[in-house]
Amino acid sequence: MNAIFNDGRSPVSNAVEQLVSEHGFRAVLAALMLRLLRRRKRAGSVDIERLSPHLRRDIGLPPVELEPNVLPIIPFPPLR
């Protein structure tokens, strides 16, 4: 038989209490502070005008004429 007892506390409160009992208050607080400081970085938006004609065609945009002897500048994501 599976019995779930509700002690009037939220599941988050119970989870935090379990984390503190397993790892200690300082470790949980430090992890929380690090998580707040290291916010997730959003992916940068792509400048549509800088896409190559091939990529523009692949995503359904109208073609843009390039100047002769000029290569398109293709932005690369940063390497990690």
CORPE-V536862 format. One record per helix or strand of 2 or more residues. SS is the DSSP state (A for helix, B for strand). FROM is the first residue (numbers start at 1). LEN is the number of residues. If there is no record, write none. Layout:
BEGIN
SS & FROM & LEN
SS & FROM & LEN
END
This chain:
BEGIN
A & 11 & 13
A & 25 & 13
A & 48 & 3
A & 53 & 6
END
